[in-house]
Amino acid sequence: MLGATGHAVKLLALKQIKACLLPVCYRRYTSYILEFVNHLNNPGSNISSIESSKTVNRFSQEDIRQLTDRQLIDIMTITHSNHWITKFTDSKTFQKWLQATVEEECGRRIQTLNTDLWIKVVNITSSPHVPIRGKFTRALAKRTKKELDHITNWTTMTKLFQLFAERGSKFPFIARLEERLAQDIDQIDSKSMIPLYHGVAKNNRKHQQLLTALVAHAQRNLNDLEGVSIRNILLMITKCKVYNMQLMFNLATISIYKMPYWSPYTIGVVAWAFAKHLIYIKALYEAISQQFINNYQSFGQYDLAQMLYAFAKINFTPSEHNQFFDTVENLLDQSYHKYNPKFLMSIAWSMIVLGRYHDPLLVRIFEAIASKEWQSVSGLSVVDKVQLLQIDLAVRLEYNDNSPRFSLPSTLRNQYVKALANMNRTTSKIEMEVRRAMERLFVDKKYFGTDVFIESGFSIDIAFVLDDQNRALVWNDFDRFRQNEDIFTVLDTKSKPLRKVALEVDGSHHYAYKTQRQLGDTLLKHRLLKALGWKIISVPFFEWHNVQDSLKDQESYLRQKISKINDIT
């Protein structure tokens, strides 16, 4: 038995021995960590053989702390890259541990790193795809606040803006940074400008000063813009809802000329952006369709979905439509089994809007629903639910296939319909004017319903029922059936001389910009309502504007529309 003194002496001796051994041990592991990480980053590395040796379990946080600053940042360059994340498929636990530990250690040292290494950290973490944590972001912000007034490199400044703008713009110094960038925008080269487009787009209109400067710079330098710059400018102004139509038309002209040199991703984004602005330029969409026909094998699921959405939205069919759709279907047959179900749904909806039904694509979508593959992707948005309901309805009504293979489960359909029914809807000024005119025309508003939500998932602006003499019947007598029974069965127009009428007030957002070209989603709604037995009366905004100033003219206009109901097919 050792006494207290003897025990203390033994502990001291053990500590001294450990202190002597630790440097050797950690030098060995430091060298091995670098070798190990570099080997993993090698495209030809065999990860499974390394993992089988259980090497990953030997490392600890202390091993990372023994790295020099430069070694630490070199490893962070690897662990905070898309390649690193993609490389690891089975050992996510180690990947996350090493990534988090390296990041924590870098955050602990960030205030004392030399300027070159600090800038390297900025370059590593500026991408929005890099998963950095809040604690590290705050540490980096503290160092940035001290360095900001001394930075003269524009590339570093643009990456700093993107880094913090992408993460919420909650840092006080970002306003100073934005002001400097906006004032000296012409000194920044086109490549360094790209992080600014991303940062501004992420926060919509929060960075108005820089947004204005970037738009003005684009207008001054149109002929010098490359595809990547045009793509990111369009993304920025679309997400920020900047409706500078002169710039959009100028970019369209340049896009038509330069498109043969662009990637499919850029082409898809350009198509999407112009469609979101509701701009119809035939030459632009023809150029996009031709690029797809020529290079379809290089188009991925995102590129194809964006292009088809644009064509469907703007109601554009290529002049070489047979070749175009044959090429689309050929690509789908080769690749649809590898596509994300949500992209497939968007593609199928776009094809249906354009009047194309591709059987294998529809089978794949409904198989994904039946196997609950939707659970493996992020939750469906309102737009996704609307598209899925419309696909389901269109297949039954237009494709004439009521088999279970092409049908939403009733529980899922009811869930989506209920979610859409509970949404708040806004009523436009023109719609309110039409409602009041209808009330005067029908003497009483009891003869029609407004914002009528039907079981198919559609909302009808104004709905009413006419008998064989064009007299309106009390709407509630029919509307109440929708609580327990399908209104379409009650109003079977084949056996009864009654017409159910959907009056749709189509404002400017139902048409392409400064045209009378109706958009694809509006046309699909009209098509499906007709297939359900509704007579459609469309009140376009440009026709209503002609009678807007006279109550008498409004009533006369609507009376004439309704009197021709028998001529509507």
Solvent accessible surface area in square Angstrom, and as a share of the most:
residue,aa,sasa,rsa
1,M,239,1.07
2,L,114,0.56
3,G,49,0.47
4,A,92,0.72
5,T,107,0.62
6,G,26,0.25
7,H,98,0.44
8,A,59,0.46
9,V,92,0.53
10,K,112,0.48
11,L,83,0.41
12,L,105,0.52
13,A,44,0.34
14,L,95,0.47
15,K,137,0.58
16,Q,105,0.47
17,I,99,0.50
18,K,124,0.53
19,A,63,0.49
20,C,97,0.58
21,L,111,0.55
22,L,62,0.31
23,P,61,0.38
24,V,86,0.49
25,C,45,0.27
26,Y,31,0.12
27,R,152,0.55
28,R,137,0.50
29,Y,34,0.13
30,T,15,0.09
31,S,68,0.44
32,Y,77,0.29
33,I,2,0.01
34,L,40,0.20
35,E,109,0.49
36,F,7,0.03
37,V,1,0.01
38,N,87,0.45
39,H,82,0.37
40,L,1,0.00
41,N,47,0.24
42,N,77,0.39
43,P,115,0.73
44,G,71,0.68
45,S,17,0.11
46,N,87,0.44
47,I,29,0.15
48,S,77,0.50
49,S,59,0.38
50,I,24,0.12
51,E,43,0.19
52,S,85,0.55
53,S,62,0.40
54,K,138,0.58
55,T,4,0.02
56,V,25,0.14
57,N,115,0.59
58,R,135,0.49
59,F,20,0.08
60,S,48,0.31
61,Q,69,0.31
62,E,65,0.29
63,D,3,0.01
64,I,0,0.00
65,R,98,0.36
66,Q,80,0.36
67,L,5,0.03
68,T,78,0.45
69,D,51,0.26
70,R,130,0.48
71,Q,49,0.22
72,L,0,0.00
73,I,0,0.00
74,D,58,0.30
75,I,2,0.01
76,M,0,0.00
77,T,59,0.34
78,I,20,0.10
79,T,0,0.00
80,H,5,0.02
81,S,33,0.22
82,N,92,0.47
83,H,78,0.35
84,W,1,0.00
85,I,53,0.27
86,T,100,0.58
87,K,36,0.15
88,F,3,0.01
89,T,101,0.59
90,D,127,0.66
91,S,19,0.12
92,K,80,0.34
93,T,114,0.66
94,F,16,0.07
95,Q,7,0.03
96,K,118,0.50
97,W,83,0.29
98,L,2,0.01
99,Q,6,0.03
100,A,31,0.24
101,T,9,0.05
102,V,0,0.00
103,E,3,0.01
104,E,84,0.38
105,E,6,0.03
106,C,0,0.00
107,G,15,0.14
108,R,145,0.53
109,R,27,0.10
110,I,0,0.00
111,Q,54,0.24
112,T,114,0.66
113,L,5,0.02
114,N,82,0.42
115,T,66,0.39
116,D,103,0.53
117,L,6,0.03
118,W,2,0.01
119,I,49,0.25
120,K,67,0.28
121,V,0,0.00
122,V,0,0.00
123,N,65,0.33
124,I,20,0.10
125,T,0,0.00
126,S,6,0.04
127,S,38,0.25
128,P,56,0.35
129,H,127,0.57
130,V,14,0.08
131,P,56,0.35
132,I,22,0.11
133,R,96,0.35
134,G,41,0.39
135,K,145,0.61
136,F,6,0.03
137,T,9,0.05
138,R,148,0.54
139,A,23,0.18
140,L,0,0.00
141,A,9,0.07
142,K,130,0.55
143,R,13,0.05
144,T,0,0.00
145,K,125,0.53
146,K,115,0.49
147,E,32,0.14
148,L,0,0.00
149,D,102,0.53
150,H,142,0.63
151,I,14,0.07
152,T,116,0.68
153,N,81,0.41
154,W,54,0.19
155,T,53,0.31
156,T,5,0.03
157,M,0,0.00
158,T,0,0.00
159,K,54,0.23
160,L,0,0.00
161,F,0,0.00
162,Q,12,0.06
163,L,0,0.00
164,F,0,0.00
165,A,0,0.00
166,E,22,0.10
167,R,50,0.18
168,G,38,0.37
169,S,25,0.16
170,K,151,0.64
171,F,19,0.08
172,P,120,0.75
173,F,8,0.03
174,I,10,0.05
175,A,64,0.50
176,R,92,0.34
177,L,0,0.00
178,E,17,0.07
179,E,79,0.35
180,R,71,0.26
181,L,0,0.00
182,A,13,0.10
183,Q,121,0.54
184,D,46,0.24
185,I,10,0.05
186,D,93,0.48
187,Q,116,0.52
188,I,7,0.03
189,D,81,0.42
190,S,65,0.42
191,K,165,0.70
192,S,9,0.06
193,M,1,0.00
194,I,36,0.18
195,P,15,0.09
196,L,0,0.00
197,Y,5,0.02
198,H,65,0.29
199,G,0,0.00
200,V,0,0.00
201,A,11,0.08
202,K,123,0.52
203,N,12,0.06
204,N,81,0.42
205,R,119,0.43
206,K,145,0.61
207,H,7,0.03
208,Q,79,0.35
209,Q,90,0.40
210,L,0,0.00
211,L,2,0.01
212,T,78,0.45
213,A,16,0.13
214,L,1,0.01
215,V,14,0.08
216,A,33,0.26
217,H,20,0.09
218,A,0,0.00
219,Q,67,0.30
220,R,135,0.49
221,N,42,0.21
222,L,30,0.15
223,N,130,0.67
224,D,103,0.53
225,L,8,0.04
226,E,112,0.50
227,G,8,0.07
228,V,66,0.38
229,S,6,0.04
230,I,0,0.00
231,R,39,0.14
232,N,4,0.02
233,I,0,0.00
234,L,0,0.00
235,L,25,0.13
236,M,0,0.00
237,I,0,0.00
238,T,15,0.09
239,K,101,0.43
240,C,1,0.00
241,K,134,0.57
242,V,24,0.14
243,Y,139,0.53
244,N,37,0.19
245,M,33,0.15
246,Q,130,0.58
247,L,0,0.00
248,M,0,0.00
249,F,83,0.35
250,N,50,0.26
251,L,0,0.00
252,A,2,0.01
253,T,93,0.54
254,I,20,0.10
255,S,0,0.00
256,I,60,0.30
257,Y,166,0.63
258,K,31,0.13
259,M,1,0.00
260,P,78,0.49
261,Y,184,0.70
262,W,29,0.10
263,S,51,0.33
264,P,25,0.16
265,Y,91,0.35
266,T,3,0.02
267,I,3,0.02
268,G,0,0.00
269,V,0,0.00
270,V,0,0.00
271,A,0,0.00
272,W,41,0.14
273,A,0,0.00
274,F,0,0.00
275,A,0,0.00
276,K,94,0.40
277,H,8,0.04
278,L,35,0.18
279,I,1,0.00
280,Y,52,0.20
281,I,31,0.16
282,K,111,0.47
283,A,58,0.45
284,L,0,0.00
285,Y,0,0.00
286,E,38,0.17
287,A,23,0.18
288,I,0,0.00
289,S,3,0.02
290,Q,76,0.34
291,Q,22,0.10
292,F,0,0.00
293,I,19,0.10
294,N,92,0.47
295,N,70,0.36
296,Y,45,0.17
297,Q,114,0.51
298,S,70,0.45
299,F,9,0.04
300,G,31,0.30
301,Q,52,0.23
302,Y,72,0.27
303,D,13,0.07
304,L,0,0.00
305,A,4,0.03
306,Q,26,0.12
307,M,0,0.00
308,L,0,0.00
309,Y,37,0.14
310,A,0,0.00
311,F,0,0.00
312,A,0,0.00
313,K,34,0.14
314,I,0,0.00
315,N,45,0.23
316,F,2,0.01
317,T,67,0.39
318,P,2,0.01
319,S,75,0.49
320,E,94,0.42
321,H,80,0.36
322,N,95,0.49
323,Q,92,0.41
324,F,0,0.00
325,F,5,0.02
326,D,83,0.43
327,T,15,0.09
328,V,0,0.00
329,E,30,0.14
330,N,63,0.33
331,L,5,0.02
332,L,0,0.00
333,D,71,0.37
334,Q,77,0.34
335,S,14,0.09
336,Y,51,0.19
337,H,113,0.50
338,K,144,0.61
339,Y,18,0.07
340,N,47,0.24
341,P,12,0.07
342,K,49,0.21
343,F,59,0.25
344,L,0,0.00
345,M,1,0.00
346,S,23,0.15
347,I,0,0.00
348,A,1,0.01
349,W,12,0.04
350,S,0,0.00
351,M,2,0.01
352,I,2,0.01
353,V,13,0.08
354,L,26,0.13
355,G,46,0.44
356,R,60,0.22
357,Y,48,0.18
358,H,21,0.09
359,D,44,0.23
360,P,48,0.30
361,L,1,0.01
362,L,1,0.01
363,V,36,0.21
364,R,33,0.12
365,I,2,0.01
366,F,8,0.03
367,E,94,0.42
368,A,0,0.00
369,I,9,0.05
370,A,81,0.63
371,S,71,0.46
372,K,129,0.55
373,E,55,0.25
374,W,27,0.10
375,Q,141,0.63
376,S,94,0.61
377,V,29,0.17
378,S,83,0.54
379,G,67,0.64
380,L,29,0.14
381,S,57,0.37
382,V,71,0.41
383,V,95,0.54
384,D,19,0.10
385,K,42,0.18
386,V,49,0.28
387,Q,13,0.06
388,L,0,0.00
389,L,6,0.03
390,Q,21,0.09
391,I,0,0.00
392,D,1,0.01
393,L,6,0.03
394,A,0,0.00
395,V,0,0.00
396,R,72,0.26
397,L,50,0.25
398,E,58,0.26
399,Y,68,0.26
400,N,120,0.61
401,D,26,0.13
402,N,114,0.59
403,S,38,0.25
404,P,124,0.78
405,R,119,0.43
406,F,0,0.00
407,S,37,0.24
408,L,4,0.02
409,P,61,0.38
410,S,67,0.43
411,T,107,0.62
412,L,37,0.18
413,R,49,0.18
414,N,95,0.49
415,Q,106,0.47
416,Y,10,0.04
417,V,22,0.13
418,K,138,0.59
419,A,39,0.30
420,L,6,0.03
421,A,43,0.34
422,N,108,0.56
423,M,80,0.36
424,N,149,0.77
425,R,94,0.34
426,T,137,0.80
427,T,50,0.29
428,S,49,0.32
429,K,152,0.64
430,I,19,0.10
431,E,17,0.08
432,M,71,0.32
433,E,23,0.10
434,V,0,0.00
435,R,42,0.15
436,R,120,0.44
437,A,0,0.00
438,M,0,0.00
439,E,67,0.30
440,R,85,0.31
441,L,31,0.15
442,F,27,0.11
443,V,132,0.76
444,D,56,0.29
445,K,130,0.55
446,K,94,0.40
447,Y,56,0.21
448,F,15,0.06
449,G,9,0.08
450,T,54,0.31
451,D,55,0.28
452,V,7,0.04
453,F,29,0.12
454,I,1,0.00
455,E,65,0.29
456,S,19,0.12
457,G,16,0.16
458,F,11,0.04
459,S,20,0.13
460,I,0,0.00
461,D,23,0.12
462,I,0,0.00
463,A,0,0.00
464,F,0,0.00
465,V,0,0.00
466,L,1,0.01
467,D,15,0.08
468,D,90,0.47
469,Q,122,0.54
470,N,49,0.25
471,R,138,0.50
472,A,25,0.19
473,L,51,0.25
474,V,47,0.27
475,W,9,0.03
476,N,96,0.49
477,D,72,0.37
478,F,25,0.11
479,D,28,0.15
480,R,146,0.53
481,F,59,0.25
482,R,54,0.20
483,Q,136,0.60
484,N,147,0.76
485,E,84,0.38
486,D,62,0.32
487,I,0,0.00
488,F,34,0.14
489,T,89,0.52
490,V,21,0.12
491,L,2,0.01
492,D,56,0.29
493,T,55,0.32
494,K,197,0.83
495,S,85,0.55
496,K,93,0.39
497,P,89,0.56
498,L,30,0.15
499,R,29,0.11
500,K,4,0.02
501,V,0,0.00
502,A,0,0.00
503,L,0,0.00
504,E,4,0.02
505,V,9,0.05
506,D,1,0.00
507,G,7,0.06
508,S,70,0.45
509,H,114,0.51
510,H,41,0.18
511,Y,10,0.04
512,A,2,0.02
513,Y,70,0.27
514,K,176,0.75
515,T,48,0.28
516,Q,130,0.58
517,R,71,0.26
518,Q,32,0.14
519,L,1,0.00
520,G,1,0.01
521,D,43,0.22
522,T,9,0.05
523,L,59,0.29
524,L,0,0.00
525,K,37,0.16
526,H,15,0.07
527,R,70,0.26
528,L,0,0.00
529,L,0,0.00
530,K,95,0.40
531,A,50,0.39
532,L,27,0.14
533,G,28,0.27
534,W,5,0.02
535,K,51,0.22
536,I,13,0.07
537,I,4,0.02
538,S,29,0.19
539,V,0,0.00
540,P,12,0.07
541,F,43,0.18
542,F,49,0.20
543,E,56,0.25
544,W,0,0.00
545,H,100,0.45
546,N,125,0.64
547,V,22,0.13
548,Q,51,0.23
549,D,148,0.77
550,S,37,0.24
551,L,109,0.54
552,K,163,0.69
553,D,67,0.35
554,Q,7,0.03
555,E,40,0.18
556,S,57,0.37
557,Y,29,0.11
558,L,0,0.00
559,R,130,0.47
560,Q,103,0.46
561,K,53,0.22
562,I,13,0.07
563,S,63,0.41
564,K,105,0.45
565,I,0,0.00
566,N,100,0.51
567,D,112,0.58
568,I,39,0.20
569,T,143,0.83
